[in-house]
Amino acid sequence: MATTQQFTRNRMRRLGYLIWAALAVLAAIFYPERAIFTDAAFQNFHMLQEEALYISHGRFGNVLPQLLPFLIMKLGIGVNGVLLAYSLSFILFFALIYHLLVRVLKNDYLGWSLILYILLLAYDSFFHVQSELYQGIAVMLLSFGVALQHPEKEWSPAKWGLLLILLFSLAFYHKLTLLFFGYVWGYFLIRDKSLRKWNFILLLPLMILLALVKSQLFQSAYEDNRMSILKQGLTDYFPNFWDMPANAKFLKKCLKQFVFFPILLFFLSFLYIRRKAFTKALWVIGGSLAYILLVHFSSPNTTFDFYSEVTYLPLGLLLGLPFIYDFLTPIYERNSRKIEGAIVAFLLIKVLFIIHVGSQYRNRLQSMNALAGRISAAEKTCCVRDYSEGNKRWLITTWGVAYESLLYSTIQSPERHYTLLVDDDFMEYYDDLQEGELFLAAFDRIPFGELNARFFRLAPGRYVKIE
């Protein structure tokens, strides 16, 4: 492997920056849709309520993208500014990783692997912004950028120290990050025999050790529950994995929003078979298909597109990284203009995809806003609604609606806020609904007097039902 992993022309690096700039513009345009949706709404509510950074499930890596909205909040800027900063911060985080890869570590190939990871399968995931898996994979690529810098030289204590810091931080992102770390580590060992030295080989055992230590020190009920769901999926569908409903759903998505995945899969299969690179084909193609099965066993029905896409998105890395290294870089010099033109076309297609799905998320908030008029007419601020077929289309999922409606009302009307509780069974809330003294949500019961009055002005009162 060459000591430099850069394209011969600066235009590719500039195109990378253009892509992040385009995504930042979209993040600014669609900031309410990104920052007021399920987990993001939950996180923003708690950050505003407590005026502090919010960490869940022991995933401390999530602090970094929260720093910008946290600073905006501390500067006294209102909810609109905080939510805009929150939406932008994740794009800026990935753009910073890209900058470190291509400018500091001189590794364009990993920088473009990050772009393909974020964009290749992007659809609903652009509006489900805060997953620690996204961030963990970006930091993982940064760690490999450090490891692959001047691979012919002995690793200095400073390089080891930086790698240990990065590996330690990786342990505090998403558990699946370890899986992709092993995949990338194995790919480079297969691709380049010169990397088969004790220092590079030691990276994976170190990562496994740190992940095990973290899991013992910071146990999470959420992650334990996800593991139990995976075990149940294996019990129900192994070895008859073809019976899982998720398989048919995924194939349909490959004809629509994931269309670039089968194209790249078949292309790489043809490339490796033609070159008789069977070991690499088994690792890349077999690894990608095996990962799809893992995703489906952990969620056999893939009920919500935005949740399933979080775990599908790494397929862009599993195929994108070998595409960059094994195909794009060898032909770039003699086909630079065509490649750059194809990248611009790809960017335009993805922008149109995002705008299209963004209109659906915008309609969702507009439907919520339409309810505000009826809530205001009833002179109430706290309402409940049944989870019926009529509102499934715009609700998407119910657990976050209380947070979403409260946040959205703060940017629509600075003086009159409201909250909406939606469920198909209100028995667990029955006593609290009668009292009318609590803000009620899936994971919170907060007395009205304890809501942060700087951001939330929710008048106490009993919840009323609206149709």
N, C-alpha and C positions, 0 to 999 in steps of 0.2 A: 504493500500500500504506500502511496506517495505520502511524503511528510506533510504536504499541503493538500487540503480537501476543499479547494475553491474552484469555481468556474473561471474560465479564462477572461471573461468580460464582466465589468462592473454592472452591466445592465441587469443581470439576474438578481444581484443583491438589491438593486433599486426596485425591481419588480416586486421583490419580497416586501420592501417597505411600503410600496404602493398598495399591496394587498392588505396589510395591517391598517393603513390609513383608510381604505375603503370600509373595512370592518368597523373601524372606530366611528366613521360617519354613520353607518347603519346602527351601531350601538347607541349613538346620540339620538338618532331619529326615533328609534324604538325603545327608548329607555324605560317608559312606564311598563311596556309589555315584557321587558326583560327583568326589571327590578321588582315588579309586583306580580310574581307568579310562584306559587307553591313554596319550595324551599327558600328561594330568594326573598319572598315576602316575609316568611317566618324569620329569616336571619335579619332582615332590615328592621322588622318590628322590634326585635330584641335589642338590636344595636341602638335604636332610637329610644326605646323604653329605658334601657339601663345606661345609655350614653357610654358604652364600652364595647370593645371588640367582642365578638361572639364566636365561641368555639363549641363544636358538638362532636360527639363520638371519638374524642381524643385526637382529632385530625387538626393539629396545631398549624400545619402548613397553610391552612385557609386564612391565616392572619394577614398575609402579605397583600392580597387584593382588597382587604377591608381597610387598609391604611389610608387610602385616598378619601373614601367617604367618611371615615372616622375624623380625618383632619378637617374636612369640609364642615362636618357637624360641630367640631370644637371651635371653628372660626365663627360660629353663630349663624351660618347659612341654613335656610329652612329645608323642609323635607324634599322639595323639588330638586334642590342642588345636591342633596345627599344621594337621592336615587339616581340622578344623572351621573354622579361620580361613581356610584356603585356599578352601573352598567358599563361605563367606560373602563373601569379599573381592571376588569378581567382581560379585555383586549390589550390594554397597556402592559399588563403582566406578561402576556405571551409575546408581545412586540419587544419587550425588554429581553426576554430569553433569546428571541431571534437575534437581536442586536449583539448580545454577548457571544452567541455562537458564530455569527458571520464576521463580526468586526474584531472582537477581542481574541477569540479562539481560532479564527480563520477557518471555520468549517461551514462552508455554504451548504454542503450536502445534508448535514443534520438540521440546519436552519430550514431548508426546504422540506425535509421530512416532517418537521413540526407543522409547517403550513398544510401539507397534505393530510396530516392527522386531524387538524382542526376543520379542514374544508371538504375533504373528499366525500364524506357521508353527511355533511352538515345539512340539516333541515330544521326539525323541531329543536335540536340541541342548541341552536343559536339563541333560543328563548328560555332555555333551562341552563343557566349560566354558571352556577356556583359549584358544580361537582368537583370534589377534591381529586377525582381521577384525572380530569383535564389538567389540573395544575401539576399533579404528581408526575404525569408522563412528560410534561414540559421540563420539569426539573431533572427527570431521569435523562433526557436527551442532553441537557447541560452537563450532567455528570460524565456522560460518554464523550462529550466534546472535550472535557478536561483530560480524560484518559487517553484519547486519541491524538492529543496535541504532541507533536514530536515523538511518535511511538518508538523511533529508533534509539532514543536517549534513555538513560536510567532515570527512574522516577525520583525526584528530589523529595526531601522531607516536606517542603512547602506544598508540592503537588499532592502528596499523600494526605497532608492535613486538610487541604481543600476538598479532596474526594471524600474523606471521612465526614466532613461537615455536610456535604451534599447527600451522602448515603444515609446519614443520621436523620436529616430532614425528610428524606423519602419515606422513611419508616412511619412518619406522622402524616402521610397523606392517605390515599385509599389502599386497601389491602391488595387489590388487583395490580397495583403498580409493580409489585414484586414479580408477577407473572410476565409482564412486558419487559421488565429489566432482564429476566432470564432469556427471553426471546431475542432481544437485541444483542445481548452478550454472546449467545450461541451463534447468531448470524455472523457477527464479526469474526469469531473463531473459525467458522467454516470458510469464510471468504478470504481471510488473510492469515497464512501460517505464521507470519512474523509476530503475530500477537499472542501466539501460544507460549507465553512466558508466565512465570509464577505471579508477577504483579497483576497482569490483566486477569488471569485465571482466578486469582484470589478475590476479585471484586464480587462475584456472585455469592460465595460462601459468607463473605462479610455482610452482604445485603440480607441474606437469609437470617443470619445471627441477629442483626439489628431489628429485623421485623419480628422475630420471635420474642426478643426482649421487650419490645414495645407492646406486643399483644398480651404479654403477661402483666406488664405494669399498668396498662390502660385498657381494661376490658370494657367492651361496649355491648349493651343489650341489643342495640340495633344490628351490629355486625353478627352477633350470635344468632339473631333471628334470621338474617340473610343466609347464614350457613345452614340453619335448620330447614329453610325453604329449599336450598340446593339438595340436601339429603332426601327430602321428601320427593323432589323431582326425579332423583335417581331411583328411588324406590318405585315410583309410579310408572316410569317410562324406560328404564334400562332393562333389557337391551333393545326394546322396541322403540327406539328414539324417534323413528319416522312418524309415530302416532302423535307427537306433540303438536298442538295447534300453532305454536310459534313458527314451525318450519314453513308452513304454507303462507303465513303472514309475511315472513321474511322474503320469500320468493316473490310475492306481489310487490313488496317494497323495492326489490331489485329491478323491477320494471318501471319504477316511478322515481321516488326520491333517492334511492341508492343505485341509480343506473350506472354510475362510474365504478362501482365495486365489481360487478361481473365482468365488465370490460377489462379492467386491470387484472383480474384474476385469470381470465382466459389468455390475456396477452403474456403474462409472466409464465403461465404454464407452457405456452408455445415456445417462449424464449428459452426456458431451462431445458425442455425436452430437445429442442434443436441443438442446443450447446452440450447436451448430454451431462448437464449439471444436476444429476439426480439427487445428490445429498442436499443441495440447496433447494431443489424443488420440493423435496419432502419436508424440509424445515419451514419454508415459506408458505407453500400451498397447503400442506398437511396441517401446519400450525394454525393457519387462518381458519380452516374448516373445523378443526378441533375446538378452537375458541368459540365459534358459532354454536357448537353443541353445548359447550359449557354455559354460555349465555342462556340457551333455551332450557337446559336442565334447571337453571336457577330461576327461570321465569317461563314456565311452559306455555303460558297464555299470552305473555307480553301485552298485558291489558292496556297500558298507557304508552303511546308512541314516544313521548318525550323522555320517559324513564328508560325504555328499552334502548333508545338511541344513545343514551349515555354510555351504555356498555357495547353497543355496536360501533361507536365512533373510533375506537382503537384499531378497527380493521383498516382504517386509512393509514395507520402507522405500519401495521404488519405487512401491507402490500406497498405502501408508499416509500418506505425506507429502501427496500431492495430495488424498487423501480428507479429511484434516484441513483443508487450506487451501481447497479448492474446494467442499466439501459441508458438513462438520460446523460450521465456524465461522459460515457465513451463517445457519444455522437454529437455532443453539444457544439464542439468547435466548428464542425463543418455544416451544422444545421441550426446555428444560433438564432437566426431570424425566424425561421419556421417554428422553433420551439417557443420562443418568446411570444410569437403571435398566437400559438395554441394556448399558452398560459393566460394571455389576455382574454381569449374567448372563454376559457374555463372560468375565469374570474367573473366575467359578465353573466354566464349561466348561473353561477352560484349566487350572485347578487340578486338575480331575478327570482331564484328559488326562495331566497330569504325574504324578499319583498312580498312574494306571494303568500308564504306562510305567515309573514308578519301581519298581513291584513286580517287573517283569521284570529290572531291573538289580539289585534286591535278591536275587532268586532266583539270579542269576549269582554273587554273592558267597557266597551260602549253598552253592551247588554247589562252589565253591572251598574253602569251609570244611569240607565233607563229606570232601574229599580229605585235609584236615589230619589227621583221625583215622587214616586208613590210613597216612599218612606217619609219624605218631607211633608207630603199632603196629609199623612196620618199623624203628623207632629210627633213622630217617634224617632229614636236614634238606634234602637236595638230591635232587630227583627229576626225571625226564623222562617225558613222555607223548606218544604219537603224536597228530597232529591228524587224528582220524577223524570219521566222520559222527556218531558217538555223542556227541561232546563239542563239536561245532560250535555247537549251540544255545546253550550257556551261555558258551562262550569268546568268541564274536562275532568276535574277531580274536586272532592268536597273539602278535604281536611284543611286546606289553606285559605278557604274563602273568608273566614273571619278576619284573618290578617290582611288579605288582599283588599277586601272592601274597606277596611278602616284606613289603610294606607292610601288607597285611591281617592277616598273622600277627602283626605287631607290636602291633596294637590288640586282637587276640583273646587273645593269650597273651604277657604282658610278658617271660617268661623263655625260651620255646621258639619260635624263629622257623624258618621254612622258605621255600624257594623252589621254584618249579615251572617247568621249561623245556618248552615245547610247540612242536613243529614237525612237518612231514611228511617232513623229511629232515635227519638229524643228522650228515651227513658233515662239514660245515664245523666242527662242534663236537667231532669224534671224539677228537682228541688231548687237548683240554682236559677232556673227560669222563673220560678214562682217568686223568689226573693227579689230579683231585679237589681242586685247590688254588685254584680260581677261582669267583667268582660269575659265572655266564654269563647273558647277555641279548642281545637283538638288536643292541644298540649298545654293549655293555660287556663287558669281561673284566677283572674286578677281583680281585686276590688276596684271600683271606679275611682275611688279616692287615691289609689296608688298608681294610676296611669300617669305617665310623664306629661304634665300639663303644658310643657314647652312645645310638644308636638301633637298631643292628642286631646281634643276637647269633646269628650263623649259624655253627654248628660245622663245621669243615673235614671233608671226607669225599668219597668218590667218589659221583657221581650214580648213582642206581638207577632202574630203570624200573618204573612202576606202570601197571596196566591200568584 
